[in-house]
Amino acid sequence: MRDANVKELPETYRVSGSFIIYDNRNVFYCFSKSQRRAYCVVAACEGIVMIEEIRQELKEQADETYRKFHASLVPGLTDFLGVRIPALRSIARKLAKEDWRRYLREASDSCYEELMLQGMVIGYAAMDRDERAEHLRGFIPKINNWAVCDCCCSTWKFMRKDPAYWYDFLLPFLEGGEYE
């Protein structure tokens, strides 16, 4: 019988081996040799489970025909599932109503759609200007193609409320020459 606070991790985290407790970014895992499964013993593992659930949803929404078409529009795009923008926006809106801070903290840049979700969540989530600016400082350097730029920037409607502030905020990114 397991403790109610113990969460089973997705298949990718299951291991066999001796019983150990491992600390990774303040997340503790308990590896049980007898059950050949890894269990997280702290609530922080919910972030891992959340990310795995989002990845599964992205895979379910993937469209191979769209993937081939869109990949031809974005040169150099390799890690791409083929999820249509309306579906990404729907997932991002849902995340923005849930634990979006955890999502932004734990999110991966491993594929195009996950990167898009980060930018969209920054646009949809309710937060004050300073917190949004902090998230944007971390996100803007990740923008690596025109599609991420266009789709995410069109989500940032909050900039309309204070265009002078956001212009001054964005100017250093343009002046650096790295983002041209």
C-alpha positions, 0 to 999 in steps of 0.5 A: 500500500502506497502513501497517498502523497506518493505519485507514480512517475511516467514510464520514462522515469521507471527504473530497476535497481536498489532502493535509493532516494535521489535529489534532482532540483529538490525533487526526491525519487524513491527507486524500488527494486522489488516493484521496478518502478520509481515513485516521487515522494514529494509533491514537486514531482507533479511538475514532471507529471504535468510536463509528461501529460502536456507532451502526451496531449501534444502527441495526440494533437499531432498531424503528420500532413501539417507537420510536413507542410509547416516544416517546409515553411520553417527551415532548419526545424527538426524537433516538430510534432505538427500540432496546429496553432489553434490546438496550441492556443487551446492548450496554452489557455488551459495551462494559463488557468492552471499552475502556469508558474510551475509549467514555465519553470519546468517546461522544456525547449526540446521541441517547437510546440513546447517552446510555442506553449511557453510564449503563449502561456506568458501571454495568456496567464494573469500576472503583473507587469514585472513578473511578465517582464521577468518571464519574457527576459527568459523567453525572448532569447529562446525565439529561434525562428519567425514562426515562434516569434509571430505566433507568440508575439500575437498572443502578447496583447498585454503590450497594447495597454502600455506600449511605451513600457514594452517598447523600452523593454524590448529595445535592448534585445533589438540593439544587441544585434543577436536577434536580427 
